[in-house]
C-alpha cells in the first residue's frame, strides 16, 4: 500500500472513531464516577455527607457537620479502573469553583483525601477534560486494512518491530548498586534498563543523602554512553505539601535529567515514589504535560526479595503479559545488598 493511500484511509477513519469514542467515554466515565467510594477518614462522630453524580464528570459531596467541631477528612476512592486512565485529570473544588488541596499517596493517585472544616458545605470532585488531543487506541480490527483491488495488507503494530509484548525493567532510587551491578549485567545481555533517579541535592538540616549527586560523574558517564534510560523519580523522594513544592520536586528532577541528555527527547516516565504523600490543588495532568512526563507509578511487579519467590512470580507475570500482548513492568531497588534483590534473583 502506498503512503498517500494509507494516509487517506487513516484520515477518513479518525474523525469517525473520535466521535463515537467520545460518547462511549462519557457514559463509562459517569458509571465509574458513580462507583467511587466516599467516607470520612478515621472518623466516628455526628457529621454526615451525601454524594451524587452530576453530569458525566462530577461527583457532588454535601457535608453536614451536625454539631461536629473539629476538621473532617473526606476520603474519595475512585474505582481502580480510573488509576491508569483518568485519575490524573481529577480536581476537587468548593461551591464557588475554588480548587482545594487534595492529598494522595505517590503510588495511588485514585485515592483522594480532602481536609474540610466542620461546616455545611458542598465539594465537587471533577474529572477535567484533558487539554489537547489524546492518543486514540484502536481495536485489533481497526489496526488492520486490506486494499481491495490488490489484496495488499497493512497493520499498525502494537509493539516495536511487531513483537508480541514489551518488558520494562525499572530500577528505583538511584542506588549505587545500579551503577556497580545492575548496569554491567544489563550490558552483558544487551538490555536497556529504566533508572528512576532522584537527582535532587542534599539540603542543609536534612538527613536525606543524595546517592545520585554523590555518584554524579558515574551517572553522567552512563547518560553519555546512551544505552540506558533515565526517568523522573522526583528530586528528593519526599512528596510535597503544596503546588509550588510539588512543581519544584518534579520540575527539578526533569531538568536535571534533560541536562544529561542534550538534544534528546524530553519525554520521560514519572514515578512519584512509594511511601510518599503529595498535596496539590492541580490535577496530575498539569505536571505531566508541563514536564513532558507520562505516569508510570503503578502496575509494576516489585522484585525485592522480601516479597518472596520473585523469579517464579516474574516468569508468571511475563507469561501472562506475552499471552495478552501487554506491557509488562517490573522494578528493583538495591541489587546484591542485604536489602533489595540479590544478584542471583536479578540475573535469573
Ligand atoms: Zn522509590
Boltz pocket constraint, residues with backbone or C-beta under 6 A from the ligand:
constraints:
  - pocket:
      binder: B
      contacts: [[A, 172], [A, 173], [A, 233], [A, 237], [A, 273], [A, 274]]
      max_distance: 6.0
